[in-house]
Amino acid sequence: MAETFNINFSRDMKKTVIETSLVAPHLTNEFEFTGAKTVRLSAPVTVPMNNYTRSGANRYGEPQELKDAIQELTLTQDKSFSLTIDKGNSKDKNDSEDFAKKMLTLQLSERAIPEFDRYALEKLSHKAGMIVGKDEALSKSNIVERIADGTVFLDDAEVAQNSRTLFVNASAYKLLKLSDEFSGVDKIAENALTKGVVGQFDNMKVVKVPKGRWPEGVNFIIVQKNAATAPVNIDDAKVHKDPPGINGNLLEGRNYYDCFVIASRAKGVYVEVDTATAEICTAPEISAAGALTSATADAQFKYTLDGSDPRYSASAVAGQPADVAAGTTIRAYAYKTGLFDSAVTEKTI
């Protein structure tokens, strides 16, 4: 009879993607699954400050009921693998079970985890709340100032200063570690050395990402932990011993996941793009009648009429607004396959 044993046979082997990824540990896990494919993100919305009055009712102002900014999102990445190890081909026939477990761990570390990180970083870079283009290449003389521009943006946007992570590729890390402002691993706490952390800069953990996982055209990415999430619904890896039709082991695994920028906290994701190698769509112009145009040839548009951010809103509509009533506010952005999304343009008709 065939036997099955799961790689999750001990605590330190569980949740392989989440715990081994270079990206996931630095994103929030505050979400809930509402179905096999859907996840619900919610963030409480604060209310404006009032002038206190010393007489009458509601001296603190008219009470407003707490509201949450809700996003209902669908996971799109359903990845799997299948590998057989015939006993006749196993290097150690007397220890095939242990060899199968080793191969399963290797498959996860060399294939599943890099694939997860590659997708997550690509999604973060293309859906960032702020995408900035620079045509001057990064150098050891400008990298500190350029990253500092990102932290200034986050600071001015009132993004929490704790739990920020700076993701860089090996080339950017090489430039950064030559600066006086960079604190290498020998200068920071031992407990900060996990999950790819190689140092600290401007109160941010620095994570070095291998080239194969790094999004094309991106110089660096700054993420505040609560601004994005990478939910994993299925994280299975199994070894089947002597299944029907196979004299040996069958290795199978499945990872069902995605990565999302949280709309109400999108300014906590900042990306710098090298416009010498990549292109950002030009933000749309909105005519007096509500027509959308962009200097980027063949760009497409998404817009909202309810005040929400069209980059993340479920109410966003693709195409051109029609019959827009006077007094309506249009918010729109431009996008094109292979390019980075534009900034959002807003206009009241």
C-alpha positions as CSV (number, residue, x, y, z in Angstrom):
1,M,0.0,0.0,0.0
2,A,1.3,3.5,-0.9
3,E,2.4,5.7,2.0
4,T,2.3,9.5,2.1
5,F,4.3,11.7,4.5
6,N,4.2,15.4,4.4
7,I,7.3,17.6,4.6
8,N,5.5,19.5,7.4
9,F,6.6,16.7,9.7
10,S,8.2,19.2,12.2
11,R,7.5,22.7,13.3
12,D,10.6,24.2,11.7
13,M,9.5,22.8,8.3
14,K,6.0,24.3,8.4
15,K,4.7,27.2,6.3
16,T,7.7,26.9,4.1
17,V,6.9,29.8,1.8
18,I,6.0,32.3,4.5
19,E,9.0,31.6,6.7
20,T,11.7,31.1,4.0
21,S,10.7,34.0,1.7
22,L,12.9,37.1,1.6
23,V,9.7,39.2,1.2
24,A,6.8,37.7,3.1
25,P,8.2,38.2,6.6
26,H,8.4,41.9,6.0
27,L,4.7,42.3,5.0
28,T,1.7,42.3,7.2
29,N,-0.3,39.1,7.9
30,E,-3.4,41.0,9.0
31,F,-6.0,39.6,6.5
32,E,-8.7,37.0,6.5
33,F,-9.6,34.4,3.9
34,T,-13.3,34.7,2.9
35,G,-13.2,31.8,0.5
36,A,-10.8,29.4,-1.3
37,K,-9.7,32.1,-3.7
38,T,-10.5,35.4,-1.9
39,V,-9.0,37.4,0.9
40,R,-10.4,40.4,2.8
41,L,-8.2,43.3,3.8
42,S,-9.5,45.9,6.1
43,A,-8.0,49.0,7.7
44,P,-9.8,51.4,10.1
45,V,-10.4,54.9,8.8
46,T,-9.7,57.8,11.2
47,V,-12.0,60.9,11.5
48,P,-11.2,64.6,11.2
49,M,-10.4,66.6,14.3
50,N,-13.0,69.1,15.5
51,N,-12.9,72.3,17.5
52,Y,-14.2,71.6,21.0
53,T,-17.2,73.7,22.1
54,R,-17.8,74.4,25.8
55,S,-21.6,74.3,25.7
56,G,-24.4,72.4,24.1
57,A,-24.6,68.8,23.0
58,N,-21.8,66.9,21.1
59,R,-19.1,69.2,22.5
60,Y,-16.5,67.0,20.9
61,G,-18.2,67.2,17.6
62,E,-20.8,65.1,15.8
63,P,-19.9,61.4,16.5
64,Q,-19.0,59.4,13.4
65,E,-19.3,55.6,13.4
66,L,-16.0,53.7,12.8
67,K,-15.6,52.7,9.2
68,D,-13.2,50.2,7.6
69,A,-11.5,50.6,4.2
70,I,-12.3,47.2,2.8
71,Q,-10.6,45.3,-0.1
72,E,-11.9,42.0,-1.4
73,L,-9.2,40.5,-3.5
74,T,-8.7,37.2,-5.4
75,L,-5.5,35.1,-5.3
76,T,-4.1,34.4,-8.8
77,Q,-0.9,32.4,-8.3
78,D,-1.6,28.6,-8.1
79,K,1.8,26.9,-8.6
80,S,2.7,23.2,-8.3
81,F,5.4,20.7,-9.0
82,S,5.7,16.9,-9.4
83,L,8.9,14.9,-9.3
84,T,9.6,11.2,-9.2
85,I,12.6,9.4,-7.7
86,D,12.7,5.8,-8.9
87,K,14.4,3.4,-6.5
88,G,16.6,2.2,-9.4
89,N,17.9,5.7,-9.9
90,S,18.3,6.7,-6.3
91,K,21.9,7.2,-5.2
92,D,21.1,5.6,-1.8
93,K,18.4,2.9,-2.2
94,N,18.5,2.0,1.5
95,D,17.8,5.6,2.5
96,S,15.3,6.7,-0.2
97,E,12.9,8.3,2.2
98,D,15.5,10.7,3.6
99,F,16.8,11.4,0.1
100,A,13.3,12.2,-1.0
101,K,12.8,14.7,1.9
102,K,16.1,16.3,1.0
103,M,15.1,16.6,-2.7
104,L,11.7,18.1,-1.6
105,T,13.5,20.7,0.5
106,L,15.8,21.5,-2.4
107,Q,12.8,21.9,-4.8
108,L,11.2,24.4,-2.4
109,S,14.4,26.4,-1.7
110,E,15.6,26.5,-5.4
111,R,12.2,26.8,-7.2
112,A,9.1,27.5,-5.1
113,I,10.6,30.2,-2.8
114,P,12.4,32.2,-5.5
115,E,9.2,32.0,-7.7
116,F,7.2,33.4,-4.8
117,D,9.6,36.3,-4.1
118,R,10.0,37.1,-7.8
119,Y,6.2,37.5,-8.1
120,A,5.8,39.4,-4.9
121,L,8.5,42.0,-5.7
122,E,7.1,42.4,-9.2
123,K,3.7,43.1,-7.8
124,L,5.0,45.5,-5.2
125,S,7.0,47.5,-7.7
126,H,4.1,47.8,-10.3
127,K,1.4,48.5,-7.7
128,A,3.4,50.9,-5.4
129,G,1.7,53.9,-4.1
130,M,4.6,56.0,-5.4
131,I,6.6,55.1,-8.4
132,V,9.4,57.5,-9.2
133,G,11.5,57.5,-12.4
134,K,15.2,58.4,-12.6
135,D,17.2,58.5,-15.8
136,E,20.6,58.8,-14.0
137,A,22.0,55.4,-12.9
138,L,22.5,54.7,-9.3
139,S,26.1,55.3,-8.1
140,K,27.9,55.3,-4.8
141,S,27.7,59.1,-4.9
142,N,24.0,59.4,-5.3
143,I,22.4,56.2,-3.8
144,V,22.2,57.6,-0.3
145,E,20.4,60.8,-1.4
146,R,18.1,58.8,-3.7
147,I,17.0,56.4,-1.0
148,A,16.7,59.3,1.4
149,D,14.2,60.9,-1.0
150,G,12.1,57.8,-0.6
151,T,12.1,58.0,3.2
152,V,11.2,61.7,3.0
153,F,8.2,60.8,0.9
154,L,7.1,58.2,3.4
155,D,7.7,60.6,6.3
156,D,5.7,63.5,4.7
157,A,2.9,61.0,3.9
158,E,2.7,60.2,7.6
159,V,3.7,56.6,7.0
160,A,4.8,54.9,10.2
161,Q,8.5,55.1,10.7
162,N,8.8,51.6,12.3
163,S,9.0,48.3,10.4
164,R,10.2,49.7,7.1
165,T,12.3,47.5,4.8
166,L,14.6,48.5,2.0
167,F,14.8,45.9,-0.7
168,V,17.8,46.1,-3.0
169,N,19.5,43.9,-5.6
170,A,23.2,43.0,-5.3
171,S,24.4,45.9,-7.5
172,A,22.6,48.5,-5.3
173,Y,23.8,46.8,-2.2
174,K,27.4,47.0,-3.3
175,L,27.0,50.8,-3.7
176,L,25.1,51.2,-0.5
177,K,27.5,49.3,1.7
178,L,30.3,51.7,0.7
179,S,28.5,54.6,2.3
180,D,29.1,55.9,5.8
181,E,25.4,55.8,6.6
182,F,25.1,52.1,6.1
183,S,25.3,49.8,9.1
184,G,26.4,46.3,8.1
185,V,25.5,43.0,9.8
186,D,28.4,43.3,12.2
187,K,26.9,46.4,13.7
188,I,23.3,45.4,14.2
189,A,21.5,42.9,16.5
190,E,21.9,39.2,15.8
191,N,18.2,38.8,15.6
192,A,18.0,41.1,12.6
193,L,20.2,38.9,10.4
194,T,17.4,36.5,9.3
195,K,15.3,36.6,6.1
196,G,18.0,38.1,3.9
197,V,18.7,41.1,6.1
198,V,22.2,42.3,5.5
199,G,22.2,45.6,7.4
200,Q,20.4,48.7,8.3
201,F,20.0,52.1,6.6
202,D,18.0,55.1,7.8
203,N,16.2,53.0,10.4
204,M,15.2,50.5,7.8
205,K,16.2,46.8,7.5
206,V,18.1,46.2,4.3
207,V,17.3,43.0,2.4
208,K,19.5,41.9,-0.5
209,V,17.6,40.1,-3.2
210,P,19.3,37.9,-5.8
211,K,19.2,39.0,-9.5
212,G,16.8,36.2,-10.5
213,R,14.1,37.4,-8.1
214,W,14.6,41.1,-8.8
215,P,12.0,43.0,-11.0
216,E,13.5,44.4,-14.2
217,G,14.1,48.2,-14.3
218,V,13.7,48.7,-10.5
219,N,16.5,50.4,-8.5
220,F,15.1,49.8,-5.0
221,I,11.9,49.3,-3.2
222,I,10.9,50.6,0.3
223,V,7.9,49.0,2.0
224,Q,6.4,49.7,5.4
225,K,5.1,46.4,6.8
226,N,1.5,47.4,7.1
227,A,1.3,48.7,3.5
228,A,1.3,45.3,1.7
229,T,0.6,41.7,2.3
230,A,1.3,38.3,0.6
231,P,-1.4,35.8,1.7
232,V,-0.7,32.1,1.2
233,N,-3.8,29.9,1.2
234,I,-2.2,26.6,0.3
235,D,1.4,25.6,1.2
236,D,1.7,21.9,0.7
237,A,4.6,19.7,0.0
238,K,4.3,15.9,0.2
239,V,6.3,12.7,-0.5
240,H,4.3,9.6,-1.6
241,K,6.2,6.4,-1.0
242,D,5.6,3.7,-3.7
243,P,2.4,5.2,-5.1
244,P,0.6,3.1,-7.8
245,G,2.7,2.8,-11.0
246,I,5.9,4.0,-9.3
247,N,8.6,2.0,-7.5
248,G,10.1,4.8,-5.5
249,N,8.9,8.2,-4.3
250,L,6.6,10.8,-5.8
251,L,7.2,14.4,-4.7
252,E,4.4,16.9,-5.1
253,G,3.8,20.4,-3.9
254,R,1.4,23.2,-4.3
255,N,1.5,26.9,-3.4
256,Y,-1.5,29.2,-3.7
257,Y,-0.8,32.8,-3.0
258,D,-0.7,36.4,-4.2
259,C,0.7,39.8,-3.1
260,F,-1.3,43.0,-2.7
261,V,-0.7,46.7,-1.8
262,I,-3.3,47.9,0.7
263,A,-5.2,50.8,-0.8
264,S,-5.5,52.9,2.3
265,R,-1.8,52.5,3.1
266,A,-0.4,52.5,-0.5
267,K,1.9,55.4,0.2
268,G,3.9,53.0,2.4
269,V,5.3,51.4,-0.8
270,Y,7.9,53.5,-2.7
271,V,9.7,52.3,-5.8
272,E,12.4,54.0,-7.9
273,V,12.6,53.0,-11.5
274,D,15.5,53.3,-13.9
275,T,13.9,55.0,-16.9
276,A,16.9,54.3,-19.0
277,T,15.8,50.7,-19.0
278,A,12.1,50.8,-18.2
279,E,9.2,53.2,-18.8
280,I,6.5,54.6,-16.6
281,C,3.2,55.5,-18.2
282,T,2.5,59.2,-18.4
283,A,-0.3,60.3,-16.0
284,P,-3.5,61.0,-17.9
285,E,-4.9,64.4,-18.6
286,I,-8.6,64.9,-18.0
287,S,-10.5,67.2,-20.3
288,A,-13.4,69.5,-19.3
289,A,-15.8,66.8,-20.5
290,G,-14.0,64.0,-18.7
291,A,-12.1,62.5,-21.7
292,L,-8.8,60.8,-20.8
293,T,-5.6,61.1,-22.8
294,S,-1.9,60.2,-22.1
295,A,1.4,61.1,-23.8
296,T,2.2,57.3,-23.6
297,A,1.1,55.8,-26.9
298,D,-1.6,53.2,-26.7
299,A,-2.0,53.6,-23.0
300,Q,-5.2,52.3,-21.4
301,F,-7.1,53.9,-18.5
302,K,-8.9,53.0,-15.4
303,Y,-11.0,55.5,-13.5
304,T,-13.4,55.9,-10.6
305,L,-16.2,58.4,-9.9
306,D,-16.6,57.7,-6.2
307,G,-13.4,59.2,-4.9
308,S,-11.5,55.9,-4.5
309,D,-8.1,55.2,-5.9
310,P,-8.6,53.5,-9.3
311,R,-5.3,51.5,-8.9
312,Y,-6.8,49.4,-6.1
313,S,-10.6,50.1,-6.1
314,A,-13.2,47.4,-6.9
315,S,-15.3,50.2,-8.5
316,A,-12.6,51.1,-11.0
317,V,-13.8,51.0,-14.6
318,A,-11.5,50.5,-17.6
319,G,-11.9,52.8,-20.6
320,Q,-13.3,56.3,-21.0
321,P,-15.9,58.0,-18.7
322,A,-19.2,58.7,-20.4
323,D,-22.0,61.2,-19.5
324,V,-20.2,62.5,-16.4
325,A,-22.4,64.8,-14.4
326,A,-21.1,68.2,-13.4
327,G,-19.6,68.2,-10.0
328,T,-18.3,64.6,-10.3
329,T,-14.7,64.0,-9.4
330,I,-12.8,61.7,-11.8
331,R,-9.7,59.9,-10.6
332,A,-7.8,58.0,-13.3
333,Y,-4.5,56.4,-14.1
334,A,-2.8,55.1,-17.3
335,Y,-1.4,51.6,-17.8
336,K,0.2,49.5,-20.5
337,T,1.5,46.0,-20.7
338,G,5.3,46.0,-19.9
339,L,5.3,49.5,-18.4
340,F,4.9,50.8,-14.9
341,D,1.5,52.3,-14.0
342,S,1.2,56.1,-14.0
343,A,0.4,58.3,-11.1
344,V,-3.3,59.1,-10.4
345,T,-4.8,62.3,-11.9
346,E,-7.9,63.9,-10.4
347,K,-10.3,66.4,-11.7
348,T,-13.8,67.7,-10.8
349,I,-16.0,68.1,-13.9
